[in-house]
Amino acid sequence: MRSRLLSLGVAVSGLAFLFGTASAHASAITFATTGTGSDGPLSASADFFTSAGQLQVTLTNTLAANVIRSAGQALSDISFTLSNAPGTLGTASASGQLANVSSTGVVTYTSSSNPTRWLGAGGQGLFSISGNTITMEVVGGGQPSQMIAPSIANGGTYGNVNNGFGGFGPYVTGSATFIIPLSGVTANTNISNVTFSFGTSPDTFLGGTPPPIPTPEPSALVLLGTGMAGATGLLQRRLARA
């Protein structure tokens, strides 16, 4: 009797493990977007990493360097919603390579790598928390700068940009990462309602799409079926002998 109950417990525990694993929230998730604005193609991604007391966000302009032609294609804003209250905000930080762009599109890296305008530093840009929704942008407090452009090496050339593109420098080339201490964030905090904005107004808003839910591996499905069959058989035998 005890051995049968132990076997039943193992089978049920296995099922609980399988179902629990399938529904667990990941601590890392990427949202991406593509579209077209009045200035041409748009493409960006946001990588979110959540851990105890901290949110990390990495924003990337995923256009190719030869595709961008206007500041309207640079990433300038993101908003997203946390699944739980963010709690108390600590001192946030920003990193990412800044670069100036000449009228002919030649890129020159600056010595600074702190795009803190995204955090509202110095009264420029905006960083706000409203309920569970966080907004980060470089629009506001004067002419926009520190927008995120496609990745390019120092001394490289954005070969198709218009003459006005360089007037909004410095740009972040490729990616910018933000470390945001929030006491309410945990590894199980989910991200939703991601919206990217591009341009200097901003001009274009695009919703972000999370990755598709992975299809279970065949081996996992076999294990699930075996566990269910085993649990069902044990329960039937137990009831028949009761």
N, C-alpha and C positions, 0 to 999 in steps of 0.2 A: 504494500500500500504506500509506504513512505517513498519507495523508489519511483512508483508511478507518479506520485505528486511532484517529486523532484524533477522528473522528466518533463511533466507538464509545465512546471515553473520555468525550466530552461527554454522550452519551446516558446512560451508566451513572452519571456524576456527577449528572446531573439526577434520576435515580431515587433515588440516595442522598440528595440534598438533600430530595426530597419525603418519603421515608420518615423521614429524620432530623428534619425539621420536625414531622412528625406525632407523633413519640415524645418530643420534647423536653419537659422539665419547665418549667412556667411559674414565674416568681418571685412571682406573686400568685395567691391562690386564696381563695374564699369558701365557708364551710360555713354552712348554715342549718338551723334546726329549728323545728317547730311541734308542738303536742300539747296535752294537757289534764291538769291536775293536780287535786288535791282542792279547790283554790281557784279553778279556772277555766282559761281558755285560757292557753297559754304560747307564746312566739315569740321567737326570738333569732337573731343571726348573728355570725360571727367572720370577719374579714378578716385573712389572713396574708400578709405580704410578707417574702420572704427575699432577702438580699444577702450579700456577702462579710462574714462576721463579725457579722451582725446579723439578728435576728428582730423584726419588728413585728407586734403583734396588736391589732386594734381590735374590741372587743366592743360589741354593740348590742342593746338590748331593743327588738324591733320591734313590740310591741303598741301599739295606739292608746291615747292617754292616758285615754280614757273607758272603756276595757275593764278596766284594772287595778283590783282592789278589795282585794288583800291582799299582804302582804310575801311570801307564798308564790309570787307570780307574778314577783318580782324575780329577775334573774339573779345568782347568787351563786358560781358555780364553773365552771371549764372545765378539761378535761384533753385532751391531744393527744400524738401520737407523731411524732417526727422520723424521716426515712428514714435518717439517719446520726447518728453520735455527736455530741452537742452541743458538746463541747469545754469550754473554760474559760469560766466566767461572769464578765462584767464588771459594772459598776455599772448596774443597770436603772433606768428612770424611768417615771412614769405621769402621764397628763394626762386630764382630763375634768371637766366642770362638776359640782360638788357642790351640793346643795340640801337644805334642811330642809323638812319637810312638816308643816303644822299638823293638828290633830285634825279639821278640816273639809276637809283636802285642799289648802289653799293652799300654793303652792310659793314659797320664798324662797331665791334663790341665795346661797351663801356666797362669801367672798373667796378661799377655797382652791379649787384645781383640780388637786389631786394625790391621786388615790385610791390611795395607796401600800399600803393594807392588802392589796390584791391581790398585792403583792410581799412580804408577810410583814413589813412594817416595824413596828418597835416591839413585836415579839412577837405581833402581831395578824394574823389571817388566816393564809394559808399560801402559800409559793412553794417548790416542790420539784422536783428533777430526779432521776428514778429510771431508770437506763439511758437510753433515748431518749425517755422519757415525761415531760412537763412538766405539773404541776398548779398552778393558780392559784385561790385562793378567799378569800372574806372570812369564812368560818366558822372559829371558833377564836380563843382569846385574849380571851374576853369576848363580850358581846352583839354580834351581827353589825351592821355598818354598811357604807356605801359599796357596797351592792348596786346593780345597774343597773336603773333604772326607765325607762318610756317617755319619749321626748323631750317637753319642755314648756317654754314660755317662763317667764321670771322673772315671778312674780305670777299665773301661771295656776293652774288648779285641777284636781287629779285628782278629778273629780266623784263617783266611785263608791267611793272607798276607805273601808275600815272604820276605826273609831276607833283601832285598834292600829297602823295602818300607819305613822304618823308616829313611833312610838317606836323605829323602827330607822334613823332618819336619822343623819347625812346620807346621801342617796342620790346616785348619779350619774344625771344625767338624759340619756337617749339613748345616748351612747357613751363609752367609755373606751379610750384608746390606750396601749399599753405598748411601750417600746423595750427590747429584751433583747439585750445584746451577748453573743454566743456564738461562740467562735473556730472551732468546727467547722461552722457554718452557711455555706452557699453559696447562690447563686442557683438551684441545682439541687436544693436540699433540698426534699423532699416532706413533706406533712402528711397524717396519717391518724389513725383511731381517735379522732375528736373527740367528746367527750361534754360536754353542757351540763348544769348543775344549777341548780335554782331553789329559793328559799326559805331559811329560817333554820336548817335542820338539816344539810345541805339536804334538801328534801322530795321533789323529783322529778328524775329523771335522764332525759335525752333524747339520743339519738345525733344527731350532725350529718351532713348529707348534702352532698357536694360537688356542684358544677354538673355537668350532663350533658356527656359528650364531644361536642364540636361535630361536625356532619355536614359533610364536605368540600363546598366550593362546586363547582357543576357545571364551572366553568372549570378547577379544580384536577384534577378527575377526567379531563377531556379531555386535559390536559397529561400526566397520569400514563399514560393509555392510549397517547398518541402516543409518549411516551418508551419505554414497554415494547415497542410495535410496532417502533419504530426500532431498539432494541437487539437485538430478536430477529432482525430482517431482516439486520442487519449480521453477527450471529454466524453465521447460516445461510450467507450468501454467503462468509464467511471460511472456514467448514468445508468448503464445496463446492469451494473453490479450493486447499485445502491439499494 
